[in-house]
Amino acid sequence: MTTTSRTGRGPAPAPSTAISEAPGTDNRPRLLLAVVLTALFMAVLDVFIVNVAAPTIGSELRASGADLQLVIAGYAITYSVLLITGARLGDRFGQGRVHLAGLALFTVASLACGLSQGTTELIVFRLVQGAGSAVMIPQVLSLIQRTFTGEARVRALGAYSAVLAVGAAAGQIAGGVLVSADLLGTGWRPVFLVNVPVGAVLLVLGRRVLPRDGGAGPQAARGLDLPGLVLLGAAVSLLTVPLVLGQGEDWPLWAWLSLAASAVLFALFCGYESRLARRGGAPLIAPRVLRRPGMGLAVLRILAVMAVNAGFLFALTLHIQGGLGYSALRAGLTFAPTAVVFGVVGMTWRRWPASWQRALTPSGFALTALSVAGVGLAFRGGGDGGAALYVAYAGVGAGLALAFSPTLTGALATVRPEDAADASGLLATVTQLGQLIGVAAFGTLFLNRLESLGPLEAYTSAKALSTCMWTLAGTAAVGAVSGLVRRRR
């Protein structure tokens, strides 16, 4: 028997994947959601957890500055480059199977990172760890699209949004706690080893609850579009490598040439995919996904949210650890209000009055702009910011949640189940690129401003932070204006 989703847009998922509509009728979808969101949390955590551990890694392994950059950035490079490929593999071989394969690779690589005896080993295993994340993470959205419908899907997407951004702040907190604890004298190693028992449990549970079918619907027979994969992989590589390494190298000529080449390859990729679709082929991303109402605007908003989020965390970390001299633990705990409020708002915004829903995105960006500016004002004198600072932190969390969660939910609302892999890969890649752009752009602004002000001290660091926060506020304000644009029907 064929059923139709509440939205009336195509058939519901196959019988192998339950649809959670009535509470208490089937716990399998809930357990599936818990498994994939925990895996997502680990992957996002690993983007940020190493930042706090970097000084300890450098001293224990005698790593150079370039080595530390690659330890931190290597994960992000392979993660962002391979996300679209991971989505397509899930579409062809089954999201459940591919998610488990990626999770296994991520877990083994985490163990290898934690046991590394030198920087070369650690860099290589970080690259492998990022590849594992790129294989498993795109399947999360696809599995949510397949497994849930109606209000159950909205709730699942809300949880996805909360985990995605809370993981960024939680990475800083967890890194500070684990490094400061120095468990059994292991120093930095627990920031990687903590993934191993969690990954092992998820693999056992995942084999029980994740679908094991070969593919999700008619799109499973689509080829991998190898020329498209090569073009897109090269374009993303040429974009991400200078974004993560350019600042440390003082933005040399190769970085700018790489960025220019990435723009050319993106244009070639778009032209090739369009021609392939017109010939009746199977492009890497179905053009109808990009043409869905509101998808283009959603991509721009997600880029803005993730750039502001990553830039805010990065610049603030530099200030409170470098300028104010906070310990790794105290620096990590600083982000707790932002993370907690983001999670609460991301999980509850759908319960707010219906008359508010349309205004949530612009209001979220506006609140983010005001709160980020408030953080800059609180620190402007070089002090610790006082009690008002924590109100601003909470405002940043609430604003980012309101800007991100409704945008993501709206972008996926009109995507058909058979296009879930395309949308998952696209939005996951946009999310990662937004974070990289935020760190590169706002991190460069902070460091350049700090250098121009003279020797590092609390006051000069606060001045540099203030400039960065005002720029972040301006970016969020642009997002607020974009939020006023109604989605095309």
Secondary structure, DSSP 8 states (H G I E B T S, - for coil): ---B-TT-SSB---TTS----STTS-SHHHHHHHHHHHHHHHHHHHHHHHHHHHHHHHHHHT--HHHHHHHHHHHHHHHHHHHHHHHHHHHHH-HHHHHHHHHHHHHHHHHHHHH--SHHHHHHHHHHHHHHHHHHTHHHHHHHHHH--HHHHHHHHHHHHHHHHHHHHHHHHHHHHHHHHTGGG-TTTHHHHTHHHHHHHHHHHHHHHS---S-SGGGGG----HHHHHHHHHHHHHHHHHHHHTTTTTS-HHHHHHHHHHHHHHHHHHHHHHHHHHTT---SS-HHHHTSTTHHHHHHHHHHHHHHHHHHHHHHHHIIIIIS---HHHHHHTTHHHHHHHHHHHHHGGGS-GGGGGGHHHHHHHHHHHHHHHHHHHHTTSS---THHHHHHHHHHHHHHHHHHHHHHHHHHT--GGGHHHHHHHHHHHHHHHHHHHHHHHHHHHHHHHHHH-S--HHHHHHHHHHHHHHHHHHHHHHHHHHTS----
